[in-house]
Amino acid sequence: MNEEAPYDYVIAGGGTAGWMAAAGLARFAPPGTRIALVESDAIGTVGVGEATIPQIHLWLNALGLDEREFLIKTKASFKLGIAFDGWLREGHSYMHAFGQVGRAHGLLPFQHYWLRAKAAGFAKPLAAYSLNEVAARNLRMAKGQPGALPYAYHFDAGLYAQHLRAFAEMRGVVRIEGTIGDVVCDGESGDIAALLLDGGRRVAGKFFMDCSGFRALLIEGALGAGFDDWSHYLPCDRAMAVACDSGGEFTPYTRSIARKAGWQWRIPLQHRIGNGMVFSSAHLSEDEAAATLLANLDGAPQGDPRPIRFTTGKRKEHWKNNCLALGLAAGFMEPLESTSIHLVQSAVSRFLSVLPGTTGTQATRNWFNSQADFEWQRIRDFLVLHYHANQREGEPFWDDVRHMALPDTLVAKLDLWRATGFIHREHEELFTEVGWFQVLAGQGVAAESYNPMADSLSEAELRLMLDQTEAAIANQTRPMQGHIQFLQNYASGPSPRVEVPA
Ligand SMILES: Cc1cc2nc3c(=O)[nH]c(=O)nc-3n(C[C@H](O)[C@H](O)[C@H](O)COP(=O)(O)OP(=O)(O)OC[C@H]3O[C@@H](n4cnc5c(N)ncnc54)[C@H](O)[C@@H]3O)c2cc1C
């Protein structure tokens, strides 16, 4: 057995979460901090996780990664929002697009003016008033000008992890290949002391990051943090994932397409399209899900659909003793709004904000865990809204989710919206009022009223405001380049070059 001085940080697992933690610590921990990451090639990573949200820029900028190189290395495309096809009913589509919708006037956000115009019968669908949606639907992309489009990326999850690995290793992170067989805890404090690897190797540490994926070897296996099971709110418990050759439109947006007992994602990358079905095993078999997925691809499948099983929910404590859980080890909510990678980023950032944060005090852990609870619960509520407010009547899965009991926090939000057209974003809730507005409107959740201050405009003034907003968006979109062309131009330069689908 090897005895080495304990590392300051030992990261268990080298998926997206592990290498994000390694990159963050390598960049921001004090000089001389010793960091090790243990991963097992034999076990591999979950291998999906390709869509992000605009907050990813905070992370990439903090690390100091060059965007052009990032686009090339991860074979990324741009993402302006998510289209929800068939979520309200078959044939209907709306978008949760990033950025503003309409414009505020006086003391009121846009939604009140839109609700008034809707009641009077002259509001267009929200799509007309969203620059991101108009650009996305027209397969356009632009960047860097005033009023430019807020965007995120679609990227290859494996290549993203490799990119971060190169960053972290260059800054001294030691990668240890091996399978963790056991976790040794200190009898008195209960803290983790070391990981025992195959072949008897021992990796001792002062602080541990559990990035071991759904296995949660440290936070659950060794420390028994407990799990809040949220399957009664989000009953999908399976995914089938398959990549296919490029084909169809190279959309600068993710597509989420409602199916019989769940939904299908479509994420175009430079070299392929990522696809998957998220579904409820109580309503659909894996074989049926695979058949639906294969019947709805835009190119030849690259292999057989791969099943992934999960239980929606989160650890009761994300930080317990001297261990912080990140990524799938911390919990999982389906990728309907592409939030998992963001949750890793936000947890790493929160942890870094209390460096040196070795074992941490109980007060620090309580603070961290209550922030995480709040963040996860509010995202959960937003996801539940998409399911609950469907009008796909007569389909057993959709009927069930329409009638399921809702979290109190979501009920309160819906009551406020219905009665007043007001949307309350509490503290640092991830999704903005505009995001909620788009999904509420898109899912057909009617507000019975709007704020009477919206009546301060005459009807002619309101019509003019809406028409001008729509016209300004159309004008801004017209000169934009196509998504492929933009990607090619933006990322062009010396070899390696960006790849674009044929
Ligand atoms: C179907 C699906 C779709 C998703 N889509 C999105 C999306 O679009 N956007 C998004 O943001 N997120 C998405 N996610 C989530 C995203 O994939 C994960 O949050 C992210 O990849 C982090 O995974 P991870 O690193 O925690 O786990 P993993 O990728 O599973 O990595 C676990 C690591 O632990 C190692 N390990 C495990 N056991 C041992 C052991 N005994 N010894 C040594 N090493 C071990 C493995 O080798 C691996 O390196 C999706 C997830 C799923 C399931």
The ligand as a Gaussian input file, in Angstrom:
#p B3LYP/6-31G(d) Opt

LIG

0 1
 C      -30.244000      11.630000     -20.393000
 C      -29.454000      12.776000     -19.911000
 C      -29.363000      13.936000     -20.675000
 C      -28.654000      15.039000     -20.212000
 N      -28.616000      16.199000     -20.929000
 C      -28.056000      17.302000     -20.399000
 C      -28.053000      18.544000     -21.073000
 O      -28.518000      18.651000     -22.198000
 N      -27.514000      19.610000     -20.455000
 C      -26.962000      19.533000     -19.207000
 O      -26.514000      20.545000     -18.669000
 N      -26.882000      18.348000     -18.574000
 C      -27.425000      17.261000     -19.128000
 N      -27.354000      16.063000     -18.467000
 C      -26.623000      15.976000     -17.225000
 C      -25.151000      15.850000     -17.497000
 O      -24.903000      14.766000     -18.357000
 C      -24.418000      15.622000     -16.203000
 O      -24.850000      16.550000     -15.270000
 C      -22.973000      15.819000     -16.374000
 O      -22.503000      15.072000     -17.447000
 C      -22.229000      15.457000     -15.148000
 O      -22.116000      14.087000     -15.027000
 P      -21.143000      13.552000     -13.930000
 O      -19.772000      14.033000     -14.228000
 O      -21.737000      13.893000     -12.604000
 O      -21.260000      11.973000     -14.057000
 P      -20.595000      10.941000     -15.094000
 O      -20.475000      11.494000     -16.443000
 O      -21.383000       9.674000     -14.931000
 O      -19.137000      10.701000     -14.546000
 C      -18.892000       9.893000     -13.427000
 C      -17.403000       9.651000     -13.298000
 O      -17.165000       8.898000     -12.127000
 C      -16.309000       7.829000     -12.448000
 N      -16.553000       6.721000     -11.536000
 C      -17.739000       6.176000     -11.170000
 N      -17.542000       5.152000     -10.343000
 C      -16.197000       5.045000     -10.175000
 C      -15.362000       4.168000      -9.437000
 N      -15.858000       3.167000      -8.689000
 N      -14.030000       4.355000      -9.513000
 C      -13.498000       5.353000     -10.253000
 N      -14.230000       6.209000     -10.962000
 C      -15.579000       6.045000     -10.933000
 C      -16.606000       7.491000     -13.889000
 O      -15.547000       6.796000     -14.487000
 C      -16.785000       8.896000     -14.462000
 O      -15.525000       9.429000     -14.777000
 C      -28.012000      14.948000     -18.956000
 C      -28.049000      13.767000     -18.225000
 C      -28.767000      12.696000     -18.678000
 C      -28.792000      11.444000     -17.853000

